[in-house]
């Protein structure tokens, strides 16, 4: 039977496979569940993080592309900008280096100034 690990976030239970724990490792989960510490003998972990954001992290740990964030994935009480910043905070907490890089890139894209779009028809008229 495959190894599974339980993470409880604010009362919501998530079950991770060993492959998910090891994705983007070393990370917080490998340290907690697979490390040499006495605490790593436990297969359960209780955290006070955001369960809605953890669903995004869990998709990432499953190998899915999570960015750009779909509006249905953004917690209702957060703007898309806040959700990205909070996802970055969680990626840093969980020590998921590749996710940190991806979220930083998404934040940069979101905050970079883009030139206004000019229609090709406008460009023709300007020539």
MMTF fields as JSON, N, C-alpha, C and O atoms, coordinates in Angstrom:
{
  "mmtfVersion": "1.0.0",
  "mmtfProducer": "UNKNOWN",
  "numBonds": 507,
  "numAtoms": 508,
  "numGroups": 127,
  "numChains": 1,
  "numModels": 1,
  "chainsPerModel": [1],
  "groupsPerChain": [127],
  "chainIdList": ["A"],
  "bondAtomList": [4, 2, 8, 6, 12, 10, 16, 14, 20, 18, 24, 22, 28, 26, 32, 30, 36, 34, 40, 38, 44, 42, 48, 46, 52, 50, 56, 54, 60, 58, 64, 62, 68, 66, 72, 70, 76, 74, 80, 78, 84, 82, 88, 86, 92, 90, 96, 94, 100, 98, 104, 102, 108, 106, 112, 110, 116, 114, 120, 118, 124, 122, 128, 126, 132, 130, 136, 134, 140, 138, 144, 142, 148, 146, 152, 150, 156, 154, 160, 158, 164, 162, 168, 166, 172, 170, 176, 174, 180, 178, 184, 182, 188, 186, 192, 190, 196, 194, 200, 198, 204, 202, 208, 206, 212, 210, 216, 214, 220, 218, 224, 222, 228, 226, 232, 230, 236, 234, 240, 238, 244, 242, 248, 246, 252, 250, 256, 254, 260, 258, 264, 262, 268, 266, 272, 270, 276, 274, 280, 278, 284, 282, 288, 286, 292, 290, 296, 294, 300, 298, 304, 302, 308, 306, 312, 310, 316, 314, 320, 318, 324, 322, 328, 326, 332, 330, 336, 334, 340, 338, 344, 342, 348, 346, 352, 350, 356, 354, 360, 358, 364, 362, 368, 366, 372, 370, 376, 374, 380, 378, 384, 382, 388, 386, 392, 390, 396, 394, 400, 398, 404, 402, 408, 406, 412, 410, 416, 414, 420, 418, 424, 422, 428, 426, 432, 430, 436, 434, 440, 438, 444, 442, 448, 446, 452, 450, 456, 454, 460, 458, 464, 462, 468, 466, 472, 470, 476, 474, 480, 478, 484, 482, 488, 486, 492, 490, 496, 494, 500, 498, 504, 502],
  "bondOrderList": [1, 1, 1, 1, 1, 1, 1, 1, 1, 1, 1, 1, 1, 1, 1, 1, 1, 1, 1, 1, 1, 1, 1, 1, 1, 1, 1, 1, 1, 1, 1, 1, 1, 1, 1, 1, 1, 1, 1, 1, 1, 1, 1, 1, 1, 1, 1, 1, 1, 1, 1, 1, 1, 1, 1, 1, 1, 1, 1, 1, 1, 1, 1, 1, 1, 1, 1, 1, 1, 1, 1, 1, 1, 1, 1, 1, 1, 1, 1, 1, 1, 1, 1, 1, 1, 1, 1, 1, 1, 1, 1, 1, 1, 1, 1, 1, 1, 1, 1, 1, 1, 1, 1, 1, 1, 1, 1, 1, 1, 1, 1, 1, 1, 1, 1, 1, 1, 1, 1, 1, 1, 1, 1, 1, 1, 1],
  "groupList": [{"groupName": "UNK", "atomNameList": ["N", "CA", "C", "O"], "elementList": ["N", "C", "C", "O"], "formalChargeList": [0, 0, 0, 0], "bondAtomList": [1, 0, 2, 1, 3, 2], "bondOrderList": [1, 1, 2], "singleLetterCode": "X", "chemCompType": "L-PEPTIDE LINKING"}],
  "groupTypeList": [0, 0, 0, 0, 0, 0, 0, 0, 0, 0, 0, 0, 0, 0, 0, 0, 0, 0, 0, 0, 0, 0, 0, 0, 0, 0, 0, 0, 0, 0, 0, 0, 0, 0, 0, 0, 0, 0, 0, 0, 0, 0, 0, 0, 0, 0, 0, 0, 0, 0, 0, 0, 0, 0, 0, 0, 0, 0, 0, 0, 0, 0, 0, 0, 0, 0, 0, 0, 0, 0, 0, 0, 0, 0, 0, 0, 0, 0, 0, 0, 0, 0, 0, 0, 0, 0, 0, 0, 0, 0, 0, 0, 0, 0, 0, 0, 0, 0, 0, 0, 0, 0, 0, 0, 0, 0, 0, 0, 0, 0, 0, 0, 0, 0, 0, 0, 0, 0, 0, 0, 0, 0, 0, 0, 0, 0, 0],
  "groupIdList": [1, 2, 3, 4, 5, 6, 7, 8, 9, 10, 11, 12, 13, 14, 15, 16, 17, 18, 19, 20, 21, 22, 23, 24, 25, 26, 27, 28, 29, 30, 31, 32, 33, 34, 35, 36, 37, 38, 39, 40, 41, 42, 43, 44, 45, 46, 47, 48, 49, 50, 51, 52, 53, 54, 55, 56, 57, 58, 59, 60, 61, 62, 63, 64, 65, 66, 67, 68, 69, 70, 71, 72, 73, 74, 75, 76, 77, 78, 79, 80, 81, 82, 83, 84, 85, 86, 87, 88, 89, 90, 91, 92, 93, 94, 95, 96, 97, 98, 99, 100, 101, 102, 103, 104, 105, 106, 107, 108, 109, 110, 111, 112, 113, 114, 115, 116, 117, 118, 119, 120, 121, 122, 123, 124, 125, 126, 127],
  "secStructList": [7, 7, 7, 3, 3, 3, 3, 3, 3, 6, 6, 3, 3, 3, 3, 3, 3, 2, 2, 2, 2, 2, 6, 6, 7, 1, 1, 2, 2, 0, 0, 0, 0, 0, 1, 1, 1, 4, 4, 4, 4, 7, 1, 3, 3, 3, 3, 7, 1, 7, 2, 2, 2, 2, 2, 2, 2, 2, 2, 2, 2, 6, 6, 7, 7, 7, 7, 1, 7, 7, 6, 6, 6, 1, 7, 6, 6, 1, 7, 2, 2, 2, 2, 2, 2, 2, 2, 2, 2, 2, 2, 2, 2, 6, 6, 7, 2, 2, 2, 2, 2, 2, 2, 2, 2, 2, 2, 2, 2, 2, 2, 1, 7, 7, 7, 7, 7, 7, 7, 2, 2, 2, 2, 2, 2, 2, 7],
  "xCoordList": [0.849, 0.0, 0.891, 1.848, 0.576, 1.396, 1.347, 0.353, 2.456, 2.548, 1.647, 1.653, 0.88, 0.077, 0.334, 0.7, 0.131, 0.38, -0.811, -1.34, -1.222, -2.392, -1.954, -1.129, -2.52, -2.289, -3.653, -4.567, -3.773, -5.02, -4.755, -3.899, -5.508, -5.333, -6.637, -7.646, -6.584, -7.775, -8.979, -10.082, -8.743, -9.819, -10.134, -10.883, -9.585, -9.838, -8.718, -7.534, -9.118, -8.163, -7.75, -8.59, -6.444, -5.874, -4.975, -4.244, -5.027, -4.176, -3.225, -3.651, -1.931, -0.902, -0.22, -0.026, 0.138, 0.929, 2.4, 2.762, 3.23, 4.662, 5.201, 6.078, 4.684, 5.125, 4.806, 5.611, 3.655, 3.298, 4.205, 4.633, 4.494, 5.378, 6.765, 7.397, 7.231, 8.584, 8.682, 9.786, 7.547, 7.558, 8.203, 7.904, 9.08, 9.785, 10.518, 10.457, 11.209, 11.933, 13.392, 13.885, 14.084, 13.608, 12.633, 12.735, 11.695, 10.691, 10.226, 10.73, 9.275, 8.736, 8.185, 8.372, 7.502, 6.863, 7.891, 7.729, 8.937, 9.965, 10.666, 11.015, 10.872, 11.497, 10.598, 11.072, 9.297, 8.363, 8.096, 8.02, 7.954, 7.532, 8.659, 8.58, 9.695, 10.727, 12.093, 13.062, 12.181, 13.454, 13.898, 13.23, 15.024, 15.628, 15.146, 15.557, 14.286, 13.812, 12.804, 12.136, 12.691, 11.716, 10.304, 9.46, 10.052, 8.73, 8.342, 7.157, 9.332, 9.03, 8.42, 7.974, 8.393, 7.772, 6.253, 5.582, 5.723, 4.277, 3.858, 4.607, 2.677, 2.142, 1.044, 0.287, 0.961, -0.064, 0.559, 1.503, 0.014, 0.533, -0.648, -1.514, -0.685, -1.759, -1.158, -0.208, -1.725, -1.184, -2.282, -3.454, -1.876, -2.813, -2.487, -1.986, -2.783, -2.608, -3.983, -4.983, -4.054, -5.336, -5.652, -4.897, -6.758, -7.081, -7.408, -7.153, -7.97, -8.276, -6.991, -6.896, -6.011, -4.725, -4.002, -3.278, -4.196, -3.529, -4.05, -3.317, -5.297, -5.827, -5.021, -4.788, -4.598, -3.748, -2.383, -1.841, -1.831, -0.541, -0.636, 0.281, -1.727, -1.915, -1.973, -1.403, -2.656, -2.65, -1.225, -0.819, -0.474, 0.924, 1.727, 2.509, 1.533, 2.257, 1.849, 2.55, 0.722, 0.264, 0.833, 0.579, 1.604, 2.224, 1.409, 1.751, 0.321, -0.529, 0.002, 0.691, -0.331, -0.033, -1.09, -2.286, -0.673, -1.633, -1.726, -2.617, -0.818, -0.814, -1.036, -0.548, -1.736, -2.359, -3.527, -4.161, -3.798, -4.88, -6.229, -6.526, -7.023, -8.398, -9.22, -8.983, -10.176, -10.95, -11.673, -11.927, -12.01, -12.685, -11.731, -12.178, -10.42, -9.441, -9.089, -8.53, -9.417, -9.074, -10.071, -11.278, -9.578, -10.502, -11.383, -10.906, -12.659, -13.65, -13.293, -13.669, -12.594, -12.285, -11.013, -10.597, -10.383, -9.122, -9.267, -10.004, -8.546, -8.419, -7.423, -6.743, -7.337, -6.377, -4.944, -4.084, -4.688, -3.351, -3.014, -1.908, -3.97, -3.744, -3.564, -2.728, -4.344, -4.221, -2.827, -2.241, -2.289, -0.929, 0.104, 1.002, -0.025, 0.924, 0.821, 1.836, -0.406, -0.596, -0.125, 0.395, -0.304, 0.22, 1.744, 2.358, 2.352, 3.804, 4.224, 5.201, 3.494, 3.808, 3.716, 4.558, 2.7, 2.573, 3.668, 4.217, 3.995, 5.076, 6.386, 7.174, 6.614, 7.815, 7.736, 8.726, 6.577, 6.403, 6.681, 7.364, 6.14, 6.31, 7.644, 7.96, 8.427, 9.761, 9.719, 10.547, 8.752, 8.575, 9.225, 8.572, 10.513, 11.313, 10.79, 10.762, 10.381, 9.888, 8.57, 8.355, 7.704, 6.45, 6.738, 6.079, 7.701, 8.102, 8.497, 8.06, 9.327, 9.761, 8.574, 8.487, 7.667, 6.498, 5.6, 5.13, 5.368, 4.497, 5.172, 4.514, 6.474, 7.193, 7.075, 6.874, 7.198, 7.049, 5.639, 5.459, 4.639, 3.244, 2.999, 2.287, 3.584, 3.435, 4.11, 3.561, 5.3, 6.006, 5.176, 5.05, 4.61, 3.762, 2.57, 2.196, 1.983, 0.781, 1.078, 0.234, 2.276, 2.604, 3.382, 3.559, 3.853, 4.615, 3.668, 2.515, 4.181, 3.384, 3.44, 4.515, 2.272, 2.189, 1.759, 0.887, 2.38, 1.949, 0.514, 0.079, -0.211, -1.601, -1.646, -0.766, -2.674, -2.842, -3.281, -4.215, -2.602, -3.001, -3.477, -2.78, -4.623, -5.194, -4.363, -3.838, -4.235, -3.508, -4.14, -3.453, -5.447, -6.122, -5.663, -5.519, -5.439, -4.955, -3.555, -3.22, -2.734, -1.368, -1.351, -0.517, -2.261, -2.317, -2.679, -2.157, -3.566, -3.982, -2.872, -2.829, -1.976, -0.914, 0.245, 1.071, 0.328, 1.462, 1.429, 2.318],
  "yCoordList": [-1.187, 0.0, 1.246, 1.324, 2.224, 3.433, 4.227, 4.222, 4.906, 5.75, 6.975, 7.603, 7.31, 8.533, 9.33, 8.786, 10.623, 11.547, 12.488, 12.954, 12.76, 13.602, 14.981, 15.119, 15.98, 17.36, 17.96, 17.926, 18.503, 19.138, 20.636, 21.099, 21.373, 22.818, 23.467, 23.413, 24.088, 24.734, 23.801, 24.2, 22.562, 21.586, 20.833, 19.857, 21.257, 20.58, 19.57, 19.901, 18.339, 17.237, 17.052, 17.035, 16.916, 16.651, 15.429, 15.288, 14.549, 13.36, 13.467, 13.64, 13.362, 13.455, 12.11, 11.361, 11.815, 10.621, 10.956, 12.123, 9.939, 10.191, 10.98, 11.829, 10.705, 11.446, 12.937, 13.778, 13.267, 14.673, 15.311, 16.455, 14.58, 15.087, 15.384, 16.372, 14.534, 14.664, 15.63, 15.96, 16.088, 16.997, 18.317, 18.841, 18.853, 20.115, 20.038, 20.955, 18.919, 18.729, 19.163, 19.262, 19.423, 19.306, 20.44, 21.543, 20.137, 21.126, 20.86, 19.964, 21.641, 21.531, 20.134, 19.583, 19.562, 18.259, 17.129, 16.204, 17.199, 16.155, 16.243, 15.221, 17.463, 17.616, 17.056, 16.387, 17.334, 16.888, 15.389, 14.743, 14.833, 13.438, 12.458, 11.292, 12.904, 11.972, 12.255, 11.557, 13.27, 13.656, 12.709, 11.723, 13.034, 12.213, 12.591, 11.982, 13.584, 14.035, 13.053, 12.335, 13.019, 12.164, 12.511, 11.629, 13.813, 14.259, 13.699, 13.598, 13.337, 12.866, 11.472, 11.006, 10.805, 9.486, 9.588, 8.603, 10.757, 10.964, 11.081, 11.601, 10.604, 10.727, 11.778, 11.852, 12.594, 13.637, 14.948, 14.974, 16.018, 17.339, 18.3, 18.267, 19.142, 20.127, 21.518, 21.869, 22.31, 23.632, 24.687, 24.398, 25.905, 27.026, 27.899, 29.016, 27.364, 28.09, 28.196, 27.825, 28.681, 28.832, 27.57, 27.22, 26.879, 25.646, 25.879, 25.01, 27.047, 27.334, 27.488, 26.99, 28.17, 28.298, 26.955, 26.67, 26.128, 24.827, 23.946, 23.099, 24.134, 23.368, 23.67, 22.782, 24.916, 25.292, 24.628, 24.085, 24.673, 24.031, 22.537, 21.955, 21.92, 20.484, 20.154, 19.154, 20.988, 20.791, 20.886, 20.082, 21.861, 22.019, 20.767, 20.276, 20.253, 19.051, 17.817, 16.805, 17.906, 16.816, 16.946, 16.109, 18.008, 18.208, 19.045, 19.149, 19.65, 20.467, 21.892, 22.394, 22.522, 23.928, 24.723, 24.533, 25.595, 26.313, 27.805, 28.496, 28.288, 29.711, 29.886, 29.066, 30.899, 31.936, 31.372, 30.396, 32.0, 31.541, 31.744, 32.825, 30.708, 30.834, 31.513, 31.291, 32.333, 33.079, 32.158, 32.551, 30.939, 30.01, 29.461, 28.948, 29.564, 29.078, 30.137, 29.826, 31.372, 32.471, 32.495, 32.553, 32.451, 32.535, 33.783, 34.861, 33.623, 34.692, 35.994, 37.071, 35.912, 37.108, 37.813, 38.806, 37.303, 37.866, 38.381, 37.826, 39.449, 39.895, 38.956, 38.178, 39.023, 38.157, 38.523, 37.648, 39.815, 40.243, 39.715, 39.228, 39.815, 39.316, 37.805, 37.272, 37.113, 35.651, 35.257, 34.315, 35.961, 35.664, 35.926, 35.113, 37.062, 37.374, 36.344, 35.929, 35.934, 34.942, 33.56, 32.795, 33.236, 31.975, 31.981, 30.956, 33.125, 33.253, 33.017, 32.313, 33.599, 33.4, 31.919, 31.409, 31.23, 29.796, 28.995, 28.067, 29.338, 28.634, 28.785, 27.843, 29.973, 30.193, 29.382, 28.779, 29.365, 28.593, 27.111, 26.457, 26.585, 25.161, 24.878, 23.727, 25.935, 25.817, 25.152, 24.299, 25.554, 25.018, 25.991, 26.894, 25.79, 26.747, 27.011, 28.16, 25.973, 26.166, 26.945, 27.803, 26.656, 27.413, 28.868, 29.772, 29.101, 30.472, 31.224, 32.354, 30.592, 31.229, 31.521, 32.6, 30.563, 30.739, 31.875, 32.688, 31.924, 32.976, 34.34, 35.326, 34.404, 35.672, 36.169, 37.362, 35.27, 35.648, 36.154, 37.136, 35.481, 35.901, 37.275, 38.098, 37.524, 38.832, 39.909, 40.997, 39.607, 40.556, 40.888, 42.053, 39.861, 40.06, 40.939, 41.822, 40.684, 41.406, 42.876, 43.742, 43.15, 44.517, 45.288, 46.499, 44.606, 45.32, 46.194, 45.84, 47.32, 48.25, 47.778, 47.611, 47.569, 47.121, 48.304, 49.082, 48.432, 49.529, 49.3, 48.155, 50.358, 50.179, 49.432, 49.576, 48.649, 47.867, 48.793, 49.581, 48.686, 49.456, 48.489, 47.541, 48.736, 47.904, 48.052, 49.132, 46.979, 47.092, 48.145, 48.756, 48.352, 49.357, 50.762, 51.629, 50.975, 52.274, 52.497, 53.6, 51.457, 51.579, 51.928, 52.72, 51.348, 51.651, 53.109, 53.751, 53.611, 54.998, 55.965, 57.092, 55.521, 56.395, 56.463, 57.371, 55.538, 55.476, 56.576, 56.663],
  "zCoordList": [0.0, 0.0, 0.0, 0.77, -0.866, -0.941, 0.365, 1.091, 0.628, 1.82, 1.642, 0.583, 2.671, 2.647, 3.918, 4.96, 3.798, 4.899, 5.005, 3.995, 6.225, 6.463, 6.935, 7.838, 6.308, 6.722, 7.035, 6.211, 8.229, 8.645, 8.723, 9.477, 7.927, 7.877, 8.302, 7.598, 9.485, 10.071, 10.028, 9.656, 10.413, 10.514, 9.236, 9.274, 8.1, 6.825, 6.561, 6.628, 6.261, 6.115, 4.652, 3.752, 4.438, 3.122, 3.245, 4.225, 2.258, 2.256, 1.071, -0.071, 1.36, 0.333, 0.149, 1.106, -1.082, -1.371, -1.133, -0.979, -1.106, -0.936, -2.129, -1.967, -3.318, -4.505, -4.366, -4.766, -3.812, -3.605, -2.556, -2.715, -1.495, -0.439, -1.015, -0.64, -1.918, -2.463, -3.641, -4.074, -4.167, -5.312, -4.895, -3.822, -5.732, -5.45, -4.105, -3.286, -3.908, -2.65, -2.803, -3.927, -1.705, -0.326, -0.008, -0.545, 0.87, 1.244, 2.678, 3.354, 3.115, 4.472, 4.739, 5.824, 3.74, 3.923, 4.01, 4.806, 3.203, 3.296, 4.646, 5.236, 5.133, 6.45, 7.549, 8.467, 7.451, 8.494, 8.449, 9.494, 7.256, 7.136, 6.829, 7.216, 6.15, 5.7, 6.309, 6.008, 7.163, 7.755, 8.855, 9.17, 9.418, 10.466, 11.871, 12.858, 11.951, 13.253, 13.834, 13.091, 15.151, 15.819, 15.363, 15.201, 15.154, 14.732, 13.365, 13.049, 12.558, 11.206, 11.193, 10.144, 12.324, 12.406, 12.299, 11.993, 12.547, 12.468, 11.01, 10.182, 10.703, 9.347, 9.297, 8.329, 10.349, 10.395, 10.845, 11.635, 10.329, 10.609, 10.658, 9.784, 11.66, 11.774, 11.636, 12.337, 10.721, 10.434, 10.468, 10.227, 10.77, 10.746, 9.533, 9.666, 8.355, 7.101, 6.443, 7.059, 5.241, 4.554, 3.747, 2.84, 4.061, 3.335, 1.857, 1.024, 1.529, 0.118, -0.684, -1.806, -0.123, -0.809, -0.852, -1.806, 0.182, 0.182, -0.953, -1.463, -1.348, -2.49, -3.751, -4.571, -3.902, -5.035, -4.884, -5.847, -3.673, -3.401, -3.68, -4.259, -3.278, -3.495, -4.987, -5.425, -5.763, -7.218, -7.755, -8.594, -7.276, -7.683, -7.326, -8.14, -6.109, -5.672, -6.476, -6.469, -7.162, -8.028, -9.438, -10.304, -9.654, -10.958, -11.919, -13.097, -11.426, -12.287, -12.406, -11.517, -13.51, -13.708, -12.94, -13.164, -12.053, -11.206, -11.524, -11.03, -12.338, -12.682, -14.174, -14.95, -14.604, -13.79, -12.987, -13.388, -11.857, -10.99, -11.673, -12.182, -11.675, -12.177, -11.088, -9.901, -11.482, -10.476, -9.501, -8.362, -9.923, -9.007, -7.944, -6.918, -8.183, -7.207, -6.165, -5.113, -6.464, -5.557, -4.408, -4.639, -3.162, -2.02, -2.133, -2.489, -1.83, -2.014, -1.303, -1.766, -0.217, 0.56, 0.079, 0.676, -1.011, -1.5, -2.924, -3.739, -3.195, -4.585, -5.272, -4.603, -6.582, -7.281, -6.897, -6.801, -6.678, -6.268, -4.873, -4.639, -3.953, -2.589, -2.6, -1.871, -3.422, -3.502, -3.976, -3.443, -4.965, -5.436, -4.345, -4.127, -3.659, -2.576, -1.45, -0.892, -1.117, -0.059, -0.501, 0.31, -1.783, -2.305, -2.235, -1.939, -2.504, -2.373, -0.924, -0.669, 0.021, 1.442, 1.809, 2.549, 1.294, 1.577, 0.888, 1.481, -0.355, -1.061, -0.292, -0.206, 0.265, 1.082, 2.372, 2.786, 3.006, 4.237, 3.987, 4.776, 2.874, 2.553, 1.857, 1.558, 1.6, 0.998, -0.382, -0.7, -1.179, -2.532, -3.519, -4.042, -3.761, -4.529, -5.937, -6.378, -6.641, -8.006, -7.999, -8.855, -7.054, -6.95, -6.588, -7.1, -5.723, -5.377, -6.647, -6.866, -7.483, -8.731, -9.646, -10.233, -9.765, -10.634, -10.146, -10.942, -8.839, -8.29, -8.419, -8.753, -8.157, -8.335, -9.771, -9.999, -10.734, -12.15, -12.432, -13.153, -11.862, -12.058, -11.441, -12.017, -10.275, -9.625, -10.471, -10.648, -10.995, -11.859, -13.088, -13.466, -13.709, -14.886, -14.556, -15.328, -13.4, -12.993, -12.713, -12.944, -12.216, -11.813, -12.874, -12.745, -13.923, -14.952, -15.77, -16.016, -16.173, -16.966, -18.413, -18.989, -18.98, -20.365, -21.226, -20.839, -22.397, -23.268, -23.718, -23.844, -23.957, -24.387, -25.714, -26.562, -25.864, -27.083, -28.206, -28.054, -29.32, -30.493, -31.557, -31.918, -32.029, -33.081, -34.35, -34.618, -35.14, -36.409, -37.322, -38.141, -37.177, -37.998, -37.622, -38.484, -36.35, -35.902, -36.437, -36.87, -36.411, -36.906, -38.391, -38.83, -39.165, -40.591, -40.833, -41.744, -40.016, -40.169, -39.8, -40.292, -38.932, -38.455, -39.436, -39.342, -40.364, -41.279, -42.29, -43.136]
}
